[in-house]
Amino acid sequence: MTSSAGGFRSILVPLDGSPLAEQAIPIALAIAERARSKVKLVLVHHPLLMEPGPAYTKIELAMQKADREYLRSVAARLRERLGRALSSAVLQGPIAQTVARYVRELGTDLVVMTTHGRGGVRRAWLGSVTDQLIRTSEVPILVVQPREGKAGEPSLGPAEILVPLDGSPLAEAVLEPAAALARLWDGEMSLVQVVRPVVLTSDPALPFPTGYADQATDIRRESAQDRYYGGGAAYRADR
């Protein structure tokens, strides 16, 4: 998971033709304007699930044309804000794998997308795609929870970012991109680690511990605090 030292140079926004998926756009543009990033809108075309033939070819070509026109219309609405820093592309292939491959090829620093798109919550098209990208992508993914119905302009510019940690280097990989995001709005990051109490004794016959070692638990808590910036639970992102 990497990002440029000054922020995010290239942002990718996957769309599916739905207003829900488009709710990731304002956040991506807000980040891009502050970080002076390029933004790429992408849509992965869905082939028809029907037997090949004259009707299939006619409908498939019409759908491909509709996808291109949709993406061009979205890009045209946003061109005034970003100019040449905004571009778009229609892709072909399995959705998650195609987006992940394109992210690598493009050298994207950040993916901004919604938790679900076409079909809404009950048919979370982007839900499964988002999950696959989070599990396989090597770049940060900012996931937006869209609102059903007509959504207003989202609240932008986080004053504080909460980062849950577990003491592992894997969890700490989020610190750099989170700090880069916080710096764009001169915000703060709060680091949180949940320390489990150390069990003192337990009875195999009971489904719960019979006691805790308070001193050992305190040592764990102090160790967690010392690990992150000398015991500071919150810090300014420019440190």
C-alpha positions in Angstrom: 0.0 0.0 0.0 1.8 3.1 -1.2 1.1 6.8 -1.9 3.3 9.6 -3.0 5.0 11.7 -0.4 2.9 14.8 -1.2 -0.4 12.9 -1.3 -2.1 11.1 -4.2 -1.0 11.7 -7.8 -3.5 9.5 -9.5 -7.1 8.6 -8.3 -9.3 5.9 -9.9 -13.1 5.9 -9.5 -14.9 2.7 -10.6 -18.5 3.4 -11.8 -21.4 1.1 -12.9 -23.9 3.6 -14.4 -25.8 4.1 -11.2 -26.3 7.2 -9.0 -25.2 5.2 -6.0 -21.7 4.5 -7.5 -21.5 8.1 -8.6 -21.5 9.2 -4.9 -17.8 8.5 -4.8 -17.1 11.2 -7.3 -17.4 14.3 -5.1 -15.0 12.9 -2.6 -12.5 11.9 -5.3 -12.7 15.4 -6.8 -12.2 17.1 -3.4 -9.1 15.0 -2.8 -7.8 15.6 -6.3 -8.2 19.4 -6.2 -6.3 19.6 -2.9 -3.6 17.1 -3.9 -3.5 18.2 -7.5 -4.1 14.7 -8.7 -5.3 13.2 -11.9 -8.7 11.4 -11.8 -9.7 8.4 -14.0 -13.3 7.3 -14.2 -13.7 3.6 -15.3 -16.6 1.4 -16.1 -16.3 -2.3 -16.8 -18.8 -3.3 -19.5 -21.1 -6.3 -18.7 -21.5 -8.7 -21.7 -25.0 -10.0 -22.4 -25.8 -13.4 -20.9 -27.5 -14.9 -24.0 -26.8 -17.1 -26.9 -24.7 -15.5 -29.7 -26.5 -14.5 -32.8 -27.7 -11.5 -34.8 -29.9 -10.2 -31.9 -27.0 -10.7 -29.5 -24.6 -8.7 -31.6 -27.0 -5.8 -32.1 -28.0 -5.5 -28.5 -24.4 -5.9 -27.3 -23.1 -3.2 -29.6 -25.9 -0.9 -28.4 -25.0 -1.6 -24.7 -21.3 -0.9 -25.3 -22.3 2.4 -27.0 -24.5 3.3 -24.1 -21.7 2.6 -21.6 -19.3 4.9 -23.5 -21.8 7.7 -23.8 -22.7 7.4 -20.1 -19.1 7.7 -19.1 -18.4 10.6 -21.5 -21.4 12.5 -20.1 -20.2 12.1 -16.5 -16.7 13.2 -17.5 -18.1 16.2 -19.4 -20.0 17.4 -16.3 -16.7 17.3 -14.3 -14.4 18.6 -16.9 -14.9 22.2 -15.7 -13.4 21.4 -12.3 -10.4 19.3 -13.3 -9.9 20.0 -17.0 -7.3 17.7 -18.6 -6.6 16.1 -15.2 -9.8 14.1 -15.7 -10.1 11.2 -18.1 -12.3 8.1 -18.5 -12.1 4.5 -19.9 -14.5 1.7 -20.6 -12.9 -1.7 -19.8 -13.8 -5.3 -20.7 -13.4 -8.4 -18.5 -14.3 -9.7 -15.0 -15.0 -6.7 -12.9 -12.7 -7.0 -9.9 -9.8 -8.5 -11.7 -10.1 -6.0 -14.6 -10.1 -3.0 -12.2 -7.2 -4.4 -10.2 -5.1 -4.9 -13.3 -5.9 -1.5 -14.6 -4.9 0.1 -11.2 -1.5 -1.6 -11.5 -1.1 -0.6 -15.2 -2.1 3.0 -14.5 0.1 3.4 -11.4 -2.9 4.5 -9.4 -2.2 5.8 -5.9 -5.8 5.8 -4.6 -9.1 4.1 -5.5 -12.3 5.8 -4.4 -15.5 3.8 -4.7 -18.8 3.1 -3.0 -19.7 0.0 -1.1 -22.5 -0.8 -3.6 -23.9 0.6 -6.8 -26.3 -0.7 -9.4 -29.2 -2.5 -7.8 -28.7 -0.8 -4.4 -28.2 -2.6 -1.1 -30.3 -5.7 -2.0 -28.1 -6.4 -5.0 -24.7 -5.0 -4.0 -22.9 -5.2 -7.4 -20.0 -3.1 -6.2 -20.2 -4.7 -2.8 -18.5 -7.9 -3.9 -16.1 -6.0 -6.2 -15.1 -3.6 -3.3 -14.5 -6.6 -1.1 -12.3 -8.3 -3.7 -10.3 -5.2 -4.4 -9.7 -4.5 -0.6 -8.4 -8.1 -0.3 -6.1 -8.0 -3.3 -5.2 -4.4 -4.1 -1.8 -3.0 -3.2 -3.0 0.6 -3.2 -5.2 2.4 -0.7 -9.0 2.1 -1.3 -11.3 4.8 0.2 -14.7 3.2 0.5 -17.8 5.4 0.5 -21.1 4.4 2.1 -23.7 5.8 -0.4 -27.2 6.9 0.6 -30.3 5.5 -1.1 -32.5 8.0 -2.8 -31.4 11.5 -3.8 -28.2 12.2 -1.9 -26.9 15.6 -1.2 -23.3 16.8 -1.3 -21.3 14.6 1.1 -19.4 16.2 4.0 -15.8 16.6 2.9 -12.7 17.5 4.7 -12.2 15.2 7.7 -11.2 17.1 10.9 -10.1 13.8 12.4 -9.5 10.3 11.1 -9.8 7.2 13.3 -7.3 4.4 12.6 -7.9 1.1 14.4 -4.6 -0.8 14.9 -3.6 -4.2 16.3 0.1 -3.8 16.7 1.0 -5.6 13.5 2.9 -4.1 10.5 0.0 -5.2 8.2 -2.4 -2.9 10.1 0.1 -0.1 10.2 0.3 0.0 6.4 -2.8 2.2 6.6 -0.9 5.0 8.5 0.9 6.6 5.5 -2.1 7.0 3.2 -4.4 8.0 6.1 -1.8 10.7 7.2 -1.6 11.9 3.6 -5.4 12.3 3.5 -5.5 14.1 6.8 -2.8 16.5 5.7 -4.9 17.7 2.8 -7.3 19.2 5.3 -4.8 19.9 8.1 -6.6 17.2 10.1 -5.6 14.9 12.9 -5.4 11.2 13.2 -6.5 9.2 16.3 -4.8 5.8 16.7 -6.8 3.2 18.5 -5.7 -0.3 19.7 -8.0 -2.6 21.7 -5.9 -4.4 24.3 -7.5 -7.7 25.5 -7.2 -8.3 29.3 -4.7 -11.0 30.2 -6.4 -14.0 31.7 -5.1 -14.8 35.2 -6.8 -18.2 35.7 -9.5 -20.1 34.0 -11.6 -23.2 34.7 -12.0 -25.6 31.8 -15.4 -26.4 33.1 -16.5 -22.7 32.8 -17.1 -20.9 29.4 -15.6 -17.7 30.8 -12.4 -16.6 32.5 -12.4 -16.6 36.3 -9.9 -13.7 36.7 -7.6 -11.2 34.9 -4.0 -10.1 35.6 -4.4 -6.4 35.9 -0.7 -5.7 36.0 0.0 -7.7 32.9 -2.9 -6.1 31.1 -1.5 -2.6 32.1 1.9 -3.6 30.6 0.2 -4.5 27.3 -1.6 -1.2 27.3 1.5 0.8 28.0 3.4 -1.2 25.3 0.7 -0.4 22.8 0.8 3.3 23.7 4.6 3.5 23.5 4.5 1.8 20.1 2.6 4.6 18.5 4.4 8.0 18.9 5.5 7.7 22.4 2.2 7.2 24.0 0.2 9.8 22.1 -3.3 8.5 21.3 -3.8 11.3 18.8 -1.3 13.3 16.7 -1.2 15.9 14.0 -0.8 14.3 10.6 2.2 16.6 9.8 4.4 15.1 12.4 
